[in-house]
Structure formats: structure tokens, C-alpha cells
Amino acid sequence: MRELREQAGLSQEELSLMVGQSGTWAEEMERESRVHVLEIIVQKLTKIFGVEISDLSTFPDPPLPTVLEEPGLAVEKLRALREEASLSQEQLDELAELEPGSVARAESVDPASEEIHASVDTIWKLAMALKVSPTILTKTRGDLHQIEPRRPVDS
């Protein structure tokens, strides 16, 4: 982030105020003393610097899962984001480097009666292809239903 801030000709205090944070926020971020950044701040940073979310990440690979069960895939959000990006199911498969037909299989499921589980890697690939945070494509615990059968969507 320091490099992007300096390229933009901004002081740490100026950047902090631009994203609506205290004057020392950018300094703390550059020292990596804060590990969690609100998604809205990340969106503001991408607009300020004119870069993608992935350009701000110091973690190019997906994080290791913290739970044993694969997360639920928010199929409705996947479809809406894909359509918003004007991508066909096949194009998204290709961009995300997934097996052909993966997106079509996921989107063919009725989310009211069946749940799709996907690996963290698959959700990460879809999110990067759609240029969104992986959390947007992940169902929260409150959204999850334990309904069988579970069909994995994986590459």
C-alpha cells in the first residue's frame, strides 16, 4: 500500500482521511499492525488508487481454510455477479480456470432445496475472476441449511 500511496503523491494522513479513518490509519496499515480491513475501506482504496482488490493484497494465494467443512457457495450472488459482468457460464469457467460446466452445475441448483459446497480455492478463483471479495460468494453460517444432498462444485 505504501508504494501505491507514494505513487499517488499522498501523505499517510491524507490517505487516512480520504478513506474516512483516523490520521494514523495508513501508517498503521503500512506497518501491518492491523490485519483486518473493512471491505468498504478496501473499495475506497481501489477507487483512490485506480487498482483492483488483488493489487492491494499481500496474500496472492487463497488463505487456508479454518473449518473442516467446505463453505457454502452463494449461488444467487454468483449468478447476479456473473450476469452483471456480462459473462456466460462458460466464460466464467474459463476465467476462473474451472472445469467446463462447473458454473452451469452450480447455477442449476435450487438454493431453497439444495446447498452447494465449494472449496476455498474454487470460491477464491471465482471471486478473482469476478473481481470481488471471496466473502461475497460465501454463504454465512446463518444462511447455511443442512439439506442433503450436497453437491461439490470444484475444479
PLY file of the C-alpha trace (Angstrom):
ply
format ascii 1.0
element vertex 155
property float x
property float y
property float z
element edge 154
property int vertex1
property int vertex2
end_header
0.00 0.00 0.00
2.90 2.35 0.73
4.06 2.13 -2.89
0.58 2.93 -4.24
0.17 5.83 -1.79
3.54 7.31 -2.74
2.79 6.91 -6.47
-0.45 8.83 -5.89
1.53 11.58 -4.13
-0.45 11.25 -0.90
0.77 11.53 2.66
-0.25 8.86 5.15
-2.58 11.34 6.85
-4.19 12.41 3.55
-4.91 8.80 2.58
-6.27 8.02 6.05
-8.71 10.92 5.85
-9.73 10.01 2.26
-10.95 6.59 3.42
-12.68 8.09 6.46
-10.26 6.84 9.09
-8.12 8.48 11.78
-4.98 10.29 10.64
-2.70 7.41 11.68
-4.63 4.64 9.92
-2.43 4.49 6.79
0.73 4.44 8.90
-0.65 1.53 10.94
-1.67 -0.32 7.78
1.76 0.14 6.23
3.36 -1.23 9.38
0.88 -4.12 9.10
-0.24 -3.64 12.68
-3.85 -4.08 11.55
-4.75 -7.32 9.90
-8.46 -6.80 9.26
-9.69 -4.09 6.93
-13.37 -3.43 6.39
-14.46 -4.23 2.88
-15.82 -0.73 2.36
-12.38 0.74 3.07
-10.82 -1.64 0.55
-13.36 -0.48 -2.04
-12.45 3.15 -1.30
-8.74 2.34 -1.65
-9.28 0.71 -5.05
-11.05 3.85 -6.26
-8.40 6.20 -4.83
-5.52 4.26 -6.42
-7.36 3.09 -9.54
-6.38 -0.55 -8.92
-8.12 -3.90 -8.37
-8.64 -5.51 -4.97
-5.98 -8.12 -5.80
-3.41 -5.32 -6.23
-3.85 -4.42 -2.54
-3.43 -7.96 -1.27
-0.17 -9.17 0.16
-1.53 -12.72 0.01
-1.62 -13.86 -3.63
-2.80 -17.36 -2.72
-6.11 -18.16 -1.05
-5.99 -18.41 2.74
-6.02 -21.83 4.32
-9.49 -22.89 5.47
-10.15 -22.57 9.17
-13.02 -25.07 9.19
-13.12 -28.65 8.02
-16.39 -28.34 6.13
-16.27 -26.64 2.75
-18.12 -23.32 2.74
-21.48 -22.86 1.10
-21.48 -21.09 -2.26
-23.99 -18.21 -2.55
-25.37 -19.32 -5.92
-27.77 -16.38 -6.31
-24.91 -13.93 -5.79
-22.70 -15.87 -8.20
-25.37 -15.68 -10.93
-26.07 -11.97 -10.31
-22.38 -11.03 -10.39
-21.76 -13.13 -13.50
-24.67 -11.50 -15.31
-23.60 -8.03 -14.12
-20.17 -8.72 -15.64
-21.89 -9.83 -18.88
-20.18 -13.22 -18.73
-21.60 -16.52 -19.90
-21.27 -19.54 -17.63
-18.63 -20.91 -19.98
-16.65 -17.66 -19.95
-16.62 -17.61 -16.14
-15.47 -21.26 -16.07
-12.57 -20.26 -18.31
-11.67 -17.05 -16.45
-11.73 -18.86 -13.10
-9.83 -21.82 -14.55
-12.57 -24.25 -13.54
-13.64 -27.47 -15.17
-16.07 -26.78 -18.05
-19.66 -26.84 -16.82
-18.83 -26.02 -13.18
-20.70 -22.71 -13.11
-23.68 -24.18 -15.00
-23.92 -27.05 -12.47
-23.79 -24.62 -9.55
-26.38 -22.28 -11.03
-28.76 -25.14 -11.91
-29.32 -25.90 -8.23
-32.42 -24.59 -6.45
-30.86 -22.84 -3.42
-34.10 -23.25 -1.46
-33.86 -27.04 -1.53
-30.21 -27.87 -2.11
-26.90 -26.43 -0.98
-23.71 -26.17 -2.99
-20.40 -26.54 -1.19
-17.21 -25.39 -2.88
-13.59 -25.49 -1.89
-11.94 -22.30 -0.66
-9.76 -22.46 -3.78
-12.80 -22.58 -6.08
-14.51 -19.67 -4.32
-11.23 -17.74 -4.47
-10.88 -18.37 -8.22
-14.49 -17.31 -8.89
-14.06 -14.16 -6.78
-10.84 -13.17 -8.55
-12.46 -13.75 -11.97
-15.44 -11.59 -10.93
-13.17 -9.04 -9.19
-14.98 -9.25 -5.85
-14.13 -10.31 -2.33
-14.48 -14.07 -1.74
-16.76 -13.28 1.22
-19.40 -12.05 -1.21
-19.67 -15.53 -2.74
-19.66 -17.37 0.60
-22.84 -18.09 2.50
-22.70 -17.01 6.11
-23.43 -19.51 8.85
-26.90 -18.01 9.28
-27.59 -18.66 5.59
-26.50 -22.30 5.63
-29.03 -25.11 5.63
-28.09 -28.72 6.30
-30.08 -30.20 3.43
-28.90 -33.25 1.53
-27.58 -33.97 -0.99
-24.57 -31.69 -1.03
-23.01 -31.37 -4.44
-19.46 -30.05 -4.56
-18.55 -27.64 -7.33
-14.83 -27.89 -7.79
-12.19 -27.66 -10.44
0 1
1 2
2 3
3 4
4 5
5 6
6 7
7 8
8 9
9 10
10 11
11 12
12 13
13 14
14 15
15 16
16 17
17 18
18 19
19 20
20 21
21 22
22 23
23 24
24 25
25 26
26 27
27 28
28 29
29 30
30 31
31 32
32 33
33 34
34 35
35 36
36 37
37 38
38 39
39 40
40 41
41 42
42 43
43 44
44 45
45 46
46 47
47 48
48 49
49 50
50 51
51 52
52 53
53 54
54 55
55 56
56 57
57 58
58 59
59 60
60 61
61 62
62 63
63 64
64 65
65 66
66 67
67 68
68 69
69 70
70 71
71 72
72 73
73 74
74 75
75 76
76 77
77 78
78 79
79 80
80 81
81 82
82 83
83 84
84 85
85 86
86 87
87 88
88 89
89 90
90 91
91 92
92 93
93 94
94 95
95 96
96 97
97 98
98 99
99 100
100 101
101 102
102 103
103 104
104 105
105 106
106 107
107 108
108 109
109 110
110 111
111 112
112 113
113 114
114 115
115 116
116 117
117 118
118 119
119 120
120 121
121 122
122 123
123 124
124 125
125 126
126 127
127 128
128 129
129 130
130 131
131 132
132 133
133 134
134 135
135 136
136 137
137 138
138 139
139 140
140 141
141 142
142 143
143 144
144 145
145 146
146 147
147 148
148 149
149 150
150 151
151 152
152 153
153 154
